[in-house]
Amino acid sequence: MADKKFSNWSETSGPGIFLAKSRKSVILLIQGEKEKQHYSGIPEAIAIAVTIALHRWKHQTLVSITGGTVCYVLLVLLVFA
C-alpha cells in the first residue's frame, strides 16, 4: 500500500519538481552567460525541446531528465564550445 501512495505522489509531483529545478538552473546559467556577453540560449532551448519530446514519447520523468541533461552537456561541450 505504501508503494501505491508513493507512486501517486511521484506521478503528480515529479513534473512540478522537475520544472522548478530546471527553471532555477536555466536562470543561473543565463546569469553566468550574460557576464560573458555572448549568450544565445540556443543550447538550453534545444535541450528543453528534447526533454519535452522524450517525456511525451516515454512518459518517464527519469528518462526525460537524463536525456535532456545529456543533450545539453553534449551541445555545450561539443557544438557551442
Phi and psi in degrees as a GROMACS rama.xvg file:
@    title "Ramachandran Plot"
@    xaxis  label "Phi"
@    yaxis  label "Psi"
@TYPE xy
-65.9013  -32.9016  ALA-2
-65.4414  -37.7811  ASP-3
-66.9139  -39.7573  LYS-4
-63.4408  -42.8004  LYS-5
-65.7761  -40.1901  PHE-6
-61.092  -45.5612  SER-7
-63.2651  -41.3834  ASN-8
-64.4405  -44.6933  TRP-9
-69.2559  -32.6554  SER-10
-69.1844  -35.3218  GLU-11
-88.4471  -33.0671  THR-12
-94.5251  -23.5072  SER-13
-54.8233  -54.3717  GLY-14
-61.0631  -36.3398  PRO-15
-65.7745  -43.0196  GLY-16
-64.3099  -42.456  ILE-17
-60.066  -45.5856  PHE-18
-64.9298  -40.783  LEU-19
-64.4131  -44.2913  ALA-20
-66.1281  -42.1327  LYS-21
-63.2789  -42.4387  SER-22
-60.6167  -44.6029  ARG-23
-63.9847  -41.6847  LYS-24
-63.5351  -43.3562  SER-25
-65.4945  -39.837  VAL-26
-61.4426  -44.6586  ILE-27
-64.4265  -39.0906  LEU-28
-65.5936  -42.0069  LEU-29
-63.0759  -42.8221  ILE-30
-62.0312  -41.681  GLN-31
-68.5479  -38.8716  GLY-32
-73.3355  -32.8948  GLU-33
-63.2214  -30.0639  LYS-34
-67.6787  -26.8689  GLU-35
-83.976  -13.5779  LYS-36
67.543  21.1161  GLN-37
-138.25  36.7129  HIS-38
-75.3843  131.226  TYR-39
-116.108  -31.3163  SER-40
82.1236  0.0744116  GLY-41
-66.4384  -46.6058  ILE-42
-61.4546  -37.9279  PRO-43
-65.4165  -43.3463  GLU-44
-63.3977  -42.6652  ALA-45
-64.5383  -44.8201  ILE-46
-64.476  -38.1871  ALA-47
-65.379  -41.3566  ILE-48
-63.2801  -40.6166  ALA-49
-64.1048  -42.5382  VAL-50
-61.5347  -45.0868  THR-51
-64.8435  -43.2313  ILE-52
-62.7088  -43.5766  ALA-53
-63.3007  -39.6493  LEU-54
-68.1079  -38.8835  HIS-55
-69.3098  -32.1025  ARG-56
-77.4977  -51.1352  TRP-57
-97.9321  -22.6299  LYS-58
56.9555  38.2957  HIS-59
-131.061  118.095  GLN-60
-61.2354  -43.4152  THR-61
-62.5236  -41.9891  LEU-62
-64.0052  -41.4809  VAL-63
-64.5339  -47.5718  SER-64
-63.6465  -46.0121  ILE-65
-63.1793  -46.1609  THR-66
-61.7902  -43.9806  GLY-67
-65.7702  -38.5667  GLY-68
-66.6452  -45.8653  THR-69
-61.831  -42.3482  VAL-70
-60.0098  -46.7691  CYS-71
-62.945  -46.0535  TYR-72
-62.7513  -43.7544  VAL-73
-64.0806  -40.8001  LEU-74
-62.8935  -45.1269  LEU-75
-68.1481  -40.137  VAL-76
-81.4384  -33.3029  LEU-77
-106.184  -38.1283  LEU-78
-97.3405  -47.783  VAL-79
-102.273  28.5093  PHE-80
